[in-house]
């Protein structure tokens, strides 16, 4: 009652305790928006409190199903995740995408019954220990409707430090050369260290053109929509080659993630370690309306002598 007074009418606040309950209710009915405002403030406070409890939980190592899970970093609040509402049977990432959030991973916890954040936390920390402690999540949104609570844990597809395609391509070059500096097993094949590659603008242009084609066409393949192959695309850019190779990928939100995926794949790893290659270019392209969101191409070459 006093909170309503502070929000709406200080004069009424001074006299409300002297009024009958019926009279007070009559005054409240005259200002229904104030009740909505108070409910909204209370809901925002409770969701913020629950978010703080979740981050405090993540700051400590936890024991989940008998296994120790190391402390994870705090989750940033994202209002899009907080506003999301999910239909039964709907695909979570598709639901988020329809609301403008391109996610790499996501998880929803729904609770009905508890009236305060502390009780919600007691309930979910035992049932959803691994999800709440998961290092794969970087953002969250907390929603409350009366005694219905929803917590969305997610990580956006694109890394927040993703730079322009050329800068990121140069970053991939550094990661490739770090990989080539060490002996490596790519599946059943073993590779000795190989000399560092140098950046080539023509190979980079071929990589960018193919990434943009994949993004626009919503596909991932070495064969372009026009039927072109990696060597043909390199030739189009004026690269006179002795040998050419290509890696493609889709859905990874950073240079580190796409390189990790390529190195984990024997065929892609072998291209990275191939000592015949001396030059490289790499690029990505975005299309938020596509299935994967981001598309990568890495073109290797050795110029004709």
N, C-alpha and C positions, 0 to 999 in steps of 0.2 A: 504494500500500500504506500509506504513512504517513498519507495523508489519511483512509483508512478507519479507521486506528487512532485518529486524533484524533476522528473523528466517533463511533466506537463504544466503544472499550475502551482506555484509557490504559495499563492494566497489560499488556495484550497488546502494545501498541506498544513497550514497553521490551524485549520479548523476541523480537519477530518476526524480527529480522535474524539471530538465532541459530538459528531453526527451519529445518528443511528446507522446500523448496518444497511438498512433498506435505503436510507437517503444517500449513503455513500455509493451503493450500487447504482442508484439512479444517476448520480453524477458520472460514474464510470461509463454507463451506457451512452451518455452524451458524447464521450470521447473514446470510441472503440479503438481508434488507431493507436492510442497510447498503450493499450493492453498488448497489441501486436508488437509495438516497439519494445516493450519490456520483455516479452517472450523472445524476441529476436536477440536482444542483448544477453539474456540468460543463456540462450542456445549457443551464441558465439563464445561466451565465457567458458561454457562446459566443453565445447569442442576444442578450444585452445588448451584447456587443462588436460584433456585426454591426449592431445598431441604432445604436450610436455611430458606426460607420464610415459608415453611410448618412447620418446627420445631418451629419457632417463633410463629406461629399461635397456635400450640398445647400447648405452654407454658402459654397461657392465657385462662381463662374460656370463653366459647362461648355460644351464644344463638342459638339453633338449633330448628327451627319450634316452637318457643315460650318457649322451655324448656332450662334451664341452664345446660350446660355440663361442668363438672369440668376440670381443666387443666390436660392434659396427659403428660407423659414423652416424651422426644425427640426420634425420630426414628433413628436407626443406618442405614447407607448406606450399601447396599449389591449389589455388582456388578452383581451377577447372576440375581437378580430382574431387574436391569437396562438393561440387555441384552435381557430379555425375549420378545418374540413376540408371539402374540396370534392369533390363527385362529378363524374366525367367528364360533360361535356355540360350540367351544371347552370348556371343563370343565377346569376352571382356575387351580385348584389344580393339575389336571392331567397334564396340560401343564407345570406347574412349576416342577413337579416330573420328567418329561421327560428331563428337563434341569438340573437335579441334586439337586433340592431344594425340600425337604420334608416339606410341609407347613401344619400347623394346620388350619389356616384361611388366606384368601387373598382377596384382592379387587383391581380392576383396574379402573382407571380414564383415559379416553382418550379425548384429546382436539385437535381440528384443527382450525387454524386461527391466534391466537396471535403470535407475533414475539418476544416478550420478556417475561421474567419470571414474572415481576410484573403484566402484563395483564393476564397471565395465572392464577395467584393467585387470582386476583379479580374475575375471572370467576368461579373458582372452589370453593372458600370459601363460596359462597352463595348456590351453588347447591349440594355440597358434604360435608356439615358442619359436620354431624355425622361421616362420614367415616374418615375425616381428623382429627377429635378429638377423634377417637375411641381408648380406652385404650387396646383393644384386639390386636392391632398391635404394633410390636416392631421394624420392619425393613421396609425400603423402597428402591425402585430403580426408578430413573427418567431417561427417555429416550427422546431424541429429534431427529427428522428427518425433517429438514427444519421447517415448521410450524406445524408439527404434534408432539404432546407431549403425553407421556404415563407415568403415575405414578402408581406404584404397591406398595400397602401397604400389609404387611404380618407379620405373626408370625411363626417361624419355629416350627415344631412338637416337637422337643426335646428341653427341657430347657437347656440353656448354662451351668448351674451348675449341670446337671445330672451326678451323680457319677457312679462308678461301681455297679453292681447289689447287692452285699452284703451291701455296705454302704447305698445304697438307700433302701434296705429292712429294715435295722436298723432304717432308718428315718421313714419308714412306721410304724414300731413298736411304735416309739415315738408318732406318730400321732394317732395311734389306742389307746394307753394308755391315751392320753389326751382326746380322745372322750369318753372312758369308765369311766373316772373320773367324768363325769357329767350325770345327768339324761337326757334321750333323748327319743324323739318320732320317731319311725321308721314307717312311715305311720300311721296306726290306733293303733299300738302297742306302749305302753310306757315301757321304761326300766329304772330301777334304776341303779345307778352307780355300776360298776363291778370292781373287783380287776384287777390290771395290769397284762398283759401277759409277759412271758419271751421268749426270742429267743431260738429256737431249730434248730440245724444244719440239722437234718434229715428232718424236715418239710420244711426247706429252700431248701434242695436238691430236694425235691418233687416239690416245687414251680418252681424252676429253670428248671427242666426237662420238666414240662408241658408248661412253657412259651416258651421254645425253640421249643417244638413240635408245638405249635400254630403258632409261627413265621415262622417256616420252612414250615408248611402246609397251611399257609394263612387262618386261621380260628380262631374262638373264641367259645369255648364250654367247658363244664365240662367233656364231654366225649372225651377222647383222640382219635387220629387217629387209635390207636390199639384197641379201644373199652374200654380202662381202665377208671375207676372212681377214684375220689379223695382218697377214703380209700385204694384202691389197689395201687395207686402210693405212698402213705405214707408207706404202708407195704413193697413195693419194696426197700425203703430206710432204712428199718430196724426199723421203728417206730412202737412200740407195743402200740396200741391205745385203748382207751375206747370210745372216740368219735372223729370224724374228720369232718371238714367243709372247704369250699373253696369259695373264690371270684375270679372271673376273669374279665379282662377288656382289652381294646385295644384302642390305639390312643391317650392316654393322655401322655404328654411329661414330666411329673414330678411327684414326690411323692405326692405333694400337690394336683395336679389336679386329680390324680386317686383316692385319698382319698375323695376328694370333691364329685366325681361322685358316689362312693360307699355309702357315707353317705346320698346322695340324693335319693338313691334307697332303698325302704323299706326292700326288701329281703336281700340285701347286708349289709345294716345298722344293721339288726337284727343279722346277723352273727358276726359283729364286737362287738355288745353289749352282745352277748350270755355269760352268767355267767358260763356256763359249761366248756368253753374253758379256759385253763390255759397257753397254749404255742402257738407260732406262728412262721412262716417263710414266707418270701416274696421275690420275684425276678421278674425281667423283662428280656426280650430278644428282640433283634432288627433284622429286616429284611427289608432293604430299598426298596426291590422289592415287598414287600407285600402290601396289600391294606391299612392296618392301620399303618405299620411301626414299632410299638412297642406293645408288648403284656405283660400283667401283670398277675401274679398269687399270691394269698395270701392263705396260708393253715393254718388252726387253728386245734388244737388238745388238747386232755387231755390224758396223758399216762395211760395205764392200771395199776391198783394198784396190 
